[in-house]
């Protein structure tokens, strides 16, 4: 899928296919990125637990999580990566 960046009236936007996502500052996206990292970690822990117990992985909520990660990266590509690199003791 092609990603392009354009400027419109002083604002930066990033296109991903048919969606237009406004880019935001690192400070604006950090709080969302923190919540997203927490949700992602919980989802991964739950998936591994299900696998360990021999259960099938429930993929129903994963699509929304993947979309949220994608949107976060489109809004500010550095915020989520920076938060994910923090050690738990730093958060």
VEXKEPA-501402 format. One line per field, with one value per residue (C-alpha): residue in one letter; residue number from 1; y, x, z. Coordinates in steps of 0.25 Angstrom, whole numbers, always signed. Each point is the difference from the previous one (the first is absolute). Layout:
BEGIN
resn a ...;
resi NUM ...;
yy Y ...;
xx X ...;
zz Z ...;
END
This chain:
BEGIN
resn x x x x x x x x x x x x x x x x x x x x x x x x x x x x x x x x x x x x x x x x x x x x x x x x x x x x x x x x x x x x x x x x x x x x x x x x x x x x x x x x x x x x x x x x x x x;
resi 1 2 3 4 5 6 7 8 9 10 11 12 13 14 15 16 17 18 19 20 21 22 23 24 25 26 27 28 29 30 31 32 33 34 35 36 37 38 39 40 41 42 43 44 45 46 47 48 49 50 51 52 53 54 55 56 57 58 59 60 61 62 63 64 65 66 67 68 69 70 71 72 73 74 75 76 77 78 79 80 81 82 83 84 85 86 87 88 89 90 91;
yy +0 +14 +10 +15 +12 +14 +13 +7 +14 -1 -14 -13 -12 -14 -8 -15 -6 +8 +5 +14 +0 +14 -1 +5 +4 -10 +6 -2 -14 -5 -2 -8 -8 -4 -5 -8 -6 -5 -6 -6 -7 -5 -6 -7 -6 -5 -6 -7 -5 -5 -8 -5 -6 -6 +10 +7 +14 +10 +9 +8 +12 -1 +7 +13 +0 -1 +11 +9 -3 +4 +13 +3 -2 +9 +11 +0 -11 +3 +0 -15 -5 +9 -5 -14 +1 +5 -10 -3 +7 +13 +0;
xx +0 +6 +2 +1 +2 -6 -2 -13 -2 +12 -3 +7 -9 +4 -8 -1 -8 -13 +2 +5 +6 +5 +14 +2 +11 +8 -6 -14 +2 +8 -12 -7 +13 +1 -14 +2 +13 -8 -11 +10 +8 -13 -5 +14 +0 -14 +3 +12 -8 -11 +11 +7 -14 -3 -11 -2 +4 -12 +3 -13 +6 +14 -5 -4 +13 +8 -8 +3 +15 -1 -7 +9 +12 -6 -3 +14 +10 +9 -9 -4 +14 +6 -10 +2 +15 -2 +3 -12 +8 +0 -15;
zz +0 -4 +11 -4 +8 -3 +6 +1 +6 +9 +5 -4 -4 -4 -10 +2 -11 +1 +14 +4 +13 +6 +6 +14 +9 +8 +13 -5 -4 +12 +9 -11 -2 +14 +1 -13 +5 +12 -8 -10 +11 +7 -13 -3 +14 -2 -13 +6 +12 -10 -8 +12 +5 -14 -3 -13 -1 +0 -12 +2 +7 -7 -13 +8 +8 -13 -6 +12 -1 -14 +2 +12 -10 -10 +10 +5 -4 +11 +12 +1 -4 +11 +11 -4 +2 +14 +11 +9 +12 -8 -3;
END
